[in-house]
Amino acid sequence: MSRIFLAGATGVIGRRLVPLLVGAGHVVAGMTRSPGKAQQVADLGAQPVVVDVFDRDALIAAVVEFRPDIVLNELTDLPDDVNRIAEFGDLNARIRTEGNQNIIDAARAAGSPRILAQTVAWTLPDGPDAVAVEQLESSVLAEGGVVLSYGQFYGPGTYNEDGVPAEPRVHIDRAAARTVAVLGADSGVVTIVD
């Protein structure tokens, strides 16, 4: 049993991870930036932690207080409408750079628990998001952590609810189950695809 601090607990994969982690006997703190989603986190079985990843001091205090064995970063900043993804490039890049660095700093302050962080299993076009993915991966690996390189999600609640995207891809439920299975993986990049 581990104490797991899950950043992004109400996201597409976070909502599936919390019940699986709790069901496996872990104690989970589910982070959300939205006070309105705290009850959703509690209903899933986690201890709600309302904090914005960009509020570095509050994030550090929350992680230190929880004393995690594992910090699981599943944060993204993407729109509900897939057709608006391009508009969110800079926001998503910021969460992968500044947000991820704040998570690393919080983990260090909490005694350097194991870090696992989400990224993508396909090559992004040149631009802020591609640079941010590279920075996230190198910073997590520098901490001895694990990069979770996911294929495109499909299934309920994803951008691909009614169809199967091009490879690399992974069903959202398989992605969550594989994430739980690799919590103890050696440092490196773990590709999670169908």
FENWO-V52998 format. One record per residue. N is the residue number from 1. PSI is psi in whole degrees, -180 to 180 (999 if undefined). BURIAL is # if it has 16 or more other C-alpha atoms within 10 Angstrom, else .. Layout:
# FENWO-V52998
[[N,PSI,BURIAL] [N,PSI,BURIAL]]
This chain:
# FENWO-V52998
[[1,133,.] [2,159,.] [3,119,#] [4,124,#] [5,111,#] [6,109,#] [7,124,#] [8,35,#] [9,-20,#] [10,9,#] [11,-180,#] [12,-47,#] [13,-32,#] [14,-42,#] [15,-27,#] [16,-31,#] [17,-43,#] [18,-54,#] [19,-34,#] [20,-43,#] [21,-45,#] [22,-42,#] [23,-27,.] [24,3,.] [25,4,.] [26,153,#] [27,123,#] [28,130,#] [29,121,#] [30,113,#] [31,135,#] [32,148,#] [33,-10,#] [34,115,.] [35,-31,.] [36,-14,.] [37,0,#] [38,-41,#] [39,-37,.] [40,-43,#] [41,-45,#] [42,-42,.] [43,-30,.] [44,-17,#] [45,4,#] [46,163,#] [47,116,#] [48,137,#] [49,111,#] [50,109,#] [51,145,#] [52,132,#] [53,-23,#] [54,-6,#] [55,81,.] [56,-46,#] [57,-43,.] [58,-38,.] [59,-47,#] [60,-46,#] [61,-42,.] [62,-43,#] [63,-44,#] [64,-43,#] [65,-38,.] [66,-27,#] [67,60,#] [68,155,#] [69,-27,#] [70,137,#] [71,123,#] [72,110,#] [73,103,#] [74,29,#] [75,137,#] [76,166,#] [77,84,#] [78,152,#] [79,160,.] [80,-30,.] [81,116,.] [82,-28,.] [83,-8,.] [84,10,.] [85,-43,.] [86,-35,.] [87,-22,.] [88,6,.] [89,-48,#] [90,-37,.] [91,-44,.] [92,-37,#] [93,-40,#] [94,-40,#] [95,-29,#] [96,-20,#] [97,-77,#] [98,-45,#] [99,-47,#] [100,-39,#] [101,-38,#] [102,-38,#] [103,-43,#] [104,-44,#] [105,-40,#] [106,-40,#] [107,-43,#] [108,-44,#] [109,-25,.] [110,15,#] [111,17,.] [112,58,#] [113,167,#] [114,138,#] [115,133,#] [116,137,#] [117,144,#] [118,139,#] [119,-169,#] [120,149,#] [121,13,#] [122,162,.] [123,123,.] [124,151,.] [125,153,.] [126,137,.] [127,-175,.] [128,-40,#] [129,-39,#] [130,-43,#] [131,-41,.] [132,-40,#] [133,-44,#] [134,-42,.] [135,-44,#] [136,-49,#] [137,-47,#] [138,-37,.] [139,-37,#] [140,-43,#] [141,-34,#] [142,-24,.] [143,4,#] [144,22,#] [145,-171,#] [146,130,#] [147,123,#] [148,103,#] [149,96,#] [150,143,#] [151,177,#] [152,128,#] [153,144,#] [154,162,#] [155,-176,#] [156,132,.] [157,-1,.] [158,176,#] [159,-21,#] [160,58,#] [161,-37,.] [162,4,.] [163,173,.] [164,123,.] [165,172,#] [166,157,.] [167,153,.] [168,141,#] [169,162,#] [170,135,#] [171,139,#] [172,-38,#] [173,-37,#] [174,-39,#] [175,-44,#] [176,-45,#] [177,-43,.] [178,-35,#] [179,-45,#] [180,-39,.] [181,-24,.] [182,15,.] [183,-32,#] [184,13,.] [185,152,.] [186,157,.] [187,136,#] [188,-168,#] [189,124,#] [190,117,#] [191,127,#] [192,99,#] [193,167,#] [194,999,.]]
